[in-house]
């Protein structure tokens, strides 16, 4: 939190600062950016806000003269969270559209499927997904703006440790995000003195998980449940647990950070605990640079689209901002832009402070997350 205050002049940047028209450019041209996001389908709570955030920001960029006088053109592809579609769209964008870079996809599974294509073609990819395996091992042209899932796991386990919770059940969807999260939960549990008494994987397309809930409810001494998912099952798990008359603490992943999941779960969402960026509670933060920055984006988004801001939209907003700043600095040489992204330091985005390096293509640390809970249908800061 101190970093935000110490570097307030950086945090309070205005879009116009990096969108200033370069009068030295003799003739404007287009910078074509590919966008692969799940605007529809099971991950639409992620992709929808991401698409709308890019629309908002790209319009502002072009209204201010583009990037060094070049018009920004976004070529949108709706993957519907399908890895197969993501691969097909990536090939189209690279081979036919000749895009400068790609933003997205929304989900980890899709990103992992197109990662190799982007690497082989030398196409910059800035993913909005969070699985750590996207950037570990580091791939030269692949970056991401969502915090690593290991950081989310650490925040959850730290909270559990503070609450003397040591025996848990882990539930996860059978997709890229679920698999990656399950691996981190299993890996890090011993470090926090936590025992996983049940480790269950369910179909990401499931519509009723009451049998699974009954199975883990029968386990003696269980103190909490962690559900790791980005699909509608997040709300289904919550409903099934409460329908079973079970008041056990329910922790969700950072994939829960869209208020629409709460709206779907209804009263069953009350008390759910999860890690997220401070963006979702921006209006409750103390006055200062961090709040001012987050409220700038939040207010612009909510006034335009008449819906609550989410961390997912923020990931896309950060991706385009980082890419735009790199192009402004390095010009239209892809290799130089790639280098500029990798050397980005001290950029304060919606997810936190980004400090990329040759060994870190995520650039966020543990402070990117704070613990959130649901109270009266709203997100509020979690207090022990």
Secondary structure, 3 states (H helix, E strand, C coil): CHHHHHCHHHHCCCHHHHCCCCCCCCCCCEEEEEEEECCCCCCHHHHHHHHHHHHHHHHHHHHCCCECCEEEEEEEEECCCCHHHHHHHHHHHHHHCCCCEEEECCCHHHHHHHHHHHHHHCCEEEECCCCHHHCCCCCCCEEECCCCHHHHHHHHHHHHHHCCCCEEEEEEECCHHHHHHHHHHHHHHHHHCCEEEEEEEECCCCCCCHHHHHHHHCCCCCCEEEEECCCCHHHHHHHHHHHCCCCCEEEECHHHCCHHHHHHHHHHHCCCEEEECHHHHHHHCCCCHHHHHHHHHHHHHHHHHCCCCCHHHHHHHHHHHHHHHHHHHHCCCHHHHHHHHHCCCCEEECCEEECCECCECCCCCHHHCEEEEEECCEEEECCC
